Amino acid sequence: MSRVARPRPLKMRDLERLTGVGRETIRFYIREGLLPEPERPGRTVALYEPIFVDRILLIKELQQKRFLPLHVIKAIVGGVGAPSRHEVQALLELDGKLFPAVAGASAVAPERVSRVARRTGLPATEIRRLAEVEVIDVATRDGDQWLDGDAVRIVEVWARLRKAGFVDALGFRVENLSLYVDFVRWLAREELRLFTRGIAGRVGTERATRMAEDGITHVNQLLGLLRKTTLLRYIAEGNIPAPRVRRRRTG
């Protein structure tokens, strides 16, 4: 019984030739977690599996044709079990067809950070802090800072939370939102992999769009209910933080 020959590993110059991407950029992708570490049989030798070529070409396509920022690309291709080009292509075919139908409200136009700050009462410095923890993206155009429609909505919701009493003095800080960013990023990556692997090569774009729209709507409802029931169960089990008792100063 003959063995299937393992593809020959590549050197850095092979990756540069096959992808048209320079070695410094490839090393940057590795440092940022967009590509895995290569095999290193020696201190000055690095060998790359042929899958690196597909991954680099995919990153290049997502950057140049889809204009996605690196942290979004990392959420798609980073980590173990990254989707194949075929699976990602199935997702990209839905581009521009999916979220307008499930947003639940009319589209919001981009706005300057300064205008959103005046309108919501939220300081511009705090809006920039939201960007620092990757809750939103702030774009610079013509020397001014802008938010896209989704970022505007997020800032509006955060401003309403502030007005409802969720303030720094009570421990509700912008940095706390990192918890949600990390969770949603992980959830989105896993949902993406599950969905694209299910539809790739099996479902047409029109049907996939309908499935994704219905899935987002129903899963959002499911998550809300699961969050509520889990929280109530957690409280019923006695997991309620004891109130702090302030000691009176004497003397």
N, C-alpha and C positions, 0 to 999 in steps of 0.2 A: 504494500500500500504506500504510494508515494506521498510525501509531505508537500503541502503548499508552501512555496518559497515566501519568506517574509520580505516585504518591500524593503529596499535598501534605504537606510537612514540618510538624511541629507545634511550637508554642511551649510553654514551661513551663506556662503556665496551662491549655493544652489537656491536657497529661499529667495535671495535678492533677484536672481535671474528669473525664477518662475513666477514671482509675484509683482515685480517692479517696485517693491518697497525696500528702502534702505535699511542697513543693519541697525543703525541707531534707533530708527522707528520701531523695528522688530523688538529690540531690547527694551524699549519703552513699553511696548505692549505686554511683555513678560513681567516687567516690574509692576505694572498696574493691574495685573491679574487677568488680562484679556486673553493671554496665552499661558499654557502650563510651562513649567520649567523643562528644559531639554534634558536629555540623557548626557551625563558628563563622565565619560570613561577615563578622562585625564584632567589635570588641573587647568590646562589651556585648550582642551578639546570639548566641543559641544556638538551633539548629534540630534537631529530633528526628524521626527516621524513624518511621513508624507501628509498626514492629516493637518500639519501646520500650514501647508499651502492653502488648503480650503479655508481654514480659519482666518488666515491673513487676508485672503481675497474677500471673504465675507465681511470682515471688519472694514476693509477699504470701501466696499460697496455701501455699507450702512452709513459710513461717514460722508462719502462723496455724492451718493445718489439720494440718500434719505435724510442727510444733514442731522443725524442723531448725535447728541453729545456722548462723550466717552462713558459716562457713568450709566447711561441707558444701554449702550452697546455691551458694557460689562454685564449688566443684568440679563442680557439675552444670551451672550456667548460664553460668559465666564463660568468657572466652577466645573465640577465633575458632571459628566453626562450632558454636555452642551448639545443643543439641537443641531442636526445636520443642515447643510445648505438647502436640501430638499424641504425640510420642515420649516425653516425660516422663510423660504420662498412662498410656502403656503400661507404664512402669516402676512408677508408683504403684499400678497395679492388682495388682502382686505384693506390695505392702506387707503385712507380717505373715504372708506365706505362704512366704517363701523361706528365710531364714536358719535358722529353727528346724530345718528338715529337713536342713541341710548342716553344722551346727555340729560334728557328730561327738561330741558329749558333751551331758550334761544341762545345762539352763540354770543359770546361776550367779546367785544373788540379789545385789542391790546391797549394798554394805558401806560402813561409815564408813572414811574414810582412816586414822584412828587405829587401828582394829581390823586393817585390812589390814597396816599397818606392824608391829604387834605380832606378827601371825601369820607374816609373811614375813621379818621381821628387817630390812626395808628402812626407813630413816629416813623419816618423814613429809615432811621437807623434800625428799628426793630424789623422792618420789612427786609432789610439787608441781612439781619441775623437769621431770618427764615431761610434765606438763600445759603447762608454759611452752613446750616445743618441739612441742606439739600431737600428742604420741604418744597421750595420753588426754585425756578431759574430766573435770574435777572439778566437781560440782554442789554448791551450797549449799542445804540444806534445814533449816529449823527451827534455824538458827544453827550447823549442823554441816556438815562437808564429806563428800560421798559419792562413790563410784565405782559405775558401772553394771557389769553382769556382764562385758562384754567388757573394760572397763578393769581389772577385778579380774584377769582372766586375763593381760592384758598385764603388769601389775605382778608377778604370780607368775612369769612367764617371765623378766622382767628380774632379779628376785631370784635365780632359779636361775643366770642368767649371772654375776651378781656372785659367787655362791658357787663357781662353776666357775673363778674366777680373773680374770674380766674386770673389773678394778678401775681406778679413776682413776689410780693410781700407774703403771700400764702404758699409760696413754693412752686407756683405754676409758671415755669420758665420756658422760653423758646427751646432751650436745649432738651427739655423733656420730650419734645416731638421726635427726637432721634429714635425713640422706641418704636413709634409708628412707622417712620421711614424705613427702618431696618425690617420690620415685620412685613410691611406691604411690599417691599422690594423682594423679599424671599417668597412671599405668597404669589406675586405676579410672575416671578420666574418659574415657579413650579406649575402654576396654571398654564403658562405659555407652553411649557414642555408637554404637559398632558394633552392640551388641546391640539397643538400642531402635530404631535405624533399620531393622534387619532384621525385627523382629517387629511394628512399629507398623502396625496395620490389616491384618495378614496372619495373625496367629496368635492364637488365643484365650488367655484368662488361664491356664486349666488346663495347656495344652500349653506355654505360655511359662514357667510355673513349673517344669515338668519339665525343659525345656531349660536353664533357668538353673541349677537344682540340678546337673544332669549337667555343665554347662559349668564351674561353679566347681570341682567335684571333679576333673575331668580336667585343667583348665588349671592348677590348683594342683600336680598331679603333674607336668605338663609343665614348669612353671616350675622346680620342684625339680631335675628332670633336666637342663634347660638350664643352670641355675646350676652344677651339678656338672661337666658336660662342658665348659662354658666356662672354669671355674676350672682344671680339669686341663689344658686346651689352653693356657691362659695361662701356667701353670707350665712346661709342656713346651717352650714357646717361649723359655724362659730368663728370664721376667719374675719373678724372685725377688729381693726386696730384699736387698742385701748386709748381713750382720750388722754392727752397730756394734762397733768395736774401742776398748776403753777404754784410754786412755793412762795409763801409770803416772806418778805424780807423782815428780819427783826433787828432792832437796834438802830 
